[in-house]
Amino acid sequence: MAGYIAGHRTRRFGCDGELQYLYVVPSRRRSGIASALLRCLAEWFVTEGARRICVDVDADSHAAGLFYAKHGAELVRPHWMEWQDIGRLLPGGRRL
Ligand SMILES: CC(C)(COP(=O)(O)OP(=O)(O)OC[C@H]1O[C@@H](n2cnc3c(N)ncnc32)[C@H](O)[C@@H]1OP(=O)(O)O)[C@@H](O)C(=O)NCCC(=O)NCCS
């Protein structure tokens, strides 16, 4: 296994969902695995009608904040970032 991702529905901070876990083994980083996993989870969120998604950014991970920012998340409070519409990560910014 090279990595994993998990998310769930929540009303935390008025969001529709939360990205809970994301991890890629060190030897496979910077090869697009987390980006692919994030698109898979985004697809699931959109299927669920969940667009506004929060994530608690690991303060010890320099890469995490840069990764989420690269994918359009914004810092909204200390160590919390959000996507206003995670559907924008999907081809054509998918609308259901
Ligand atoms: C954060 C993490 C999931 C990224 O996984 P990854 O598979 O390496 O990410 P990707 O290859 O899809 O990276 C996509 C982009 O994110 C950014 N990025 C990712 N890691 C980065 C790093 N170490 N430094 C700077 N930018 C980084 C880059 O813009 C990168 O694009 P590029 O490689 O073309 O420059 C991985 O480093 C990890 O598992 N870290 C430890 C656990 C962790 O912090 N999880 C998040 C908890 S909130």
The ligand as a MOL file (V3000), in Angstrom:
LIG
                    3D

  0  0  0     0  0            999 V3000
M  V30 BEGIN CTAB
M  V30 COUNTS 48 50 0 0 0
M  V30 BEGIN ATOM
M  V30 1 C 1.2480 15.6670 2.3840 0
M  V30 2 C 1.3780 14.3560 1.5870 0
M  V30 3 C 0.0770 13.5360 1.7710 0
M  V30 4 C 1.5830 14.6920 0.0930 0
M  V30 5 O 1.6060 13.4520 -0.6280 0
M  V30 6 P 2.2890 13.3360 -2.1190 0
M  V30 7 O 1.7790 12.0630 -2.7290 0
M  V30 8 O 3.7510 13.5110 -1.9820 0
M  V30 9 O 1.6490 14.5990 -2.8430 0
M  V30 10 P 1.6360 14.8770 -4.4490 0
M  V30 11 O 2.7830 14.1540 -5.0960 0
M  V30 12 O 0.2740 14.5760 -4.9580 0
M  V30 13 O 1.9410 16.4600 -4.4410 0
M  V30 14 C 1.1590 17.3880 -5.1610 0
M  V30 15 C 1.7100 18.7740 -4.9470 0
M  V30 16 O 1.6300 19.1390 -3.5400 0
M  V30 17 C 2.7660 19.9760 -3.2120 0
M  V30 18 N 3.6540 19.2750 -2.2850 0
M  V30 19 C 3.5270 17.9870 -1.8440 0
M  V30 20 N 4.5280 17.7050 -0.9830 0
M  V30 21 C 5.2940 18.8130 -0.8890 0
M  V30 22 C 6.4840 19.1270 -0.1600 0
M  V30 23 N 7.0980 18.2230 0.6390 0
M  V30 24 N 7.0050 20.3760 -0.2760 0
M  V30 25 C 6.4240 21.2890 -1.0740 0
M  V30 26 N 5.2880 21.0580 -1.8150 0
M  V30 27 C 4.7400 19.8220 -1.7080 0
M  V30 28 C 3.5160 20.2120 -4.5110 0
M  V30 29 O 2.9450 21.3690 -5.1280 0
M  V30 30 C 3.1560 18.9580 -5.3000 0
M  V30 31 O 3.2860 19.1180 -6.6920 0
M  V30 32 P 4.7490 18.9010 -7.3940 0
M  V30 33 O 5.2950 17.6170 -6.8640 0
M  V30 34 O 4.4040 18.8510 -8.8670 0
M  V30 35 O 5.5690 20.0890 -7.0050 0
M  V30 36 C 2.6040 13.5180 2.0700 0
M  V30 37 O 3.7550 14.3560 2.1170 0
M  V30 38 C 2.4370 12.8680 3.4400 0
M  V30 39 O 1.8690 11.7640 3.5600 0
M  V30 40 N 2.9190 13.5770 4.4920 0
M  V30 41 C 2.8370 13.0260 5.8580 0
M  V30 42 C 1.4000 12.9260 6.3500 0
M  V30 43 C 0.6720 14.2510 6.2890 0
M  V30 44 O 1.2120 15.3290 6.5260 0
M  V30 45 N -0.6320 14.1380 5.9560 0
M  V30 46 C -1.5280 15.2770 5.9350 0
M  V30 47 C -2.0970 15.4550 7.3230 0
M  V30 48 S -3.1160 16.9160 7.4290 0
M  V30 END ATOM
M  V30 BEGIN BOND
M  V30 1 1 1 2
M  V30 2 1 2 3
M  V30 3 1 2 4
M  V30 4 1 2 36
M  V30 5 1 4 5
M  V30 6 1 5 6
M  V30 7 2 6 7
M  V30 8 1 6 8
M  V30 9 1 6 9
M  V30 10 1 9 10
M  V30 11 2 10 11
M  V30 12 1 10 12
M  V30 13 1 10 13
M  V30 14 1 13 14
M  V30 15 1 14 15
M  V30 16 1 15 16
M  V30 17 1 15 30
M  V30 18 1 16 17
M  V30 19 1 17 18
M  V30 20 1 17 28
M  V30 21 1 18 19
M  V30 22 1 18 27
M  V30 23 2 19 20
M  V30 24 1 20 21
M  V30 25 1 21 22
M  V30 26 2 21 27
M  V30 27 1 22 23
M  V30 28 2 22 24
M  V30 29 1 24 25
M  V30 30 2 25 26
M  V30 31 1 26 27
M  V30 32 1 28 29
M  V30 33 1 28 30
M  V30 34 1 30 31
M  V30 35 1 31 32
M  V30 36 2 32 33
M  V30 37 1 32 34
M  V30 38 1 32 35
M  V30 39 1 36 37
M  V30 40 1 36 38
M  V30 41 2 38 39
M  V30 42 1 38 40
M  V30 43 1 40 41
M  V30 44 1 41 42
M  V30 45 1 42 43
M  V30 46 2 43 44
M  V30 47 1 43 45
M  V30 48 1 45 46
M  V30 49 1 46 47
M  V30 50 1 47 48
M  V30 END BOND
M  V30 END CTAB
M  END
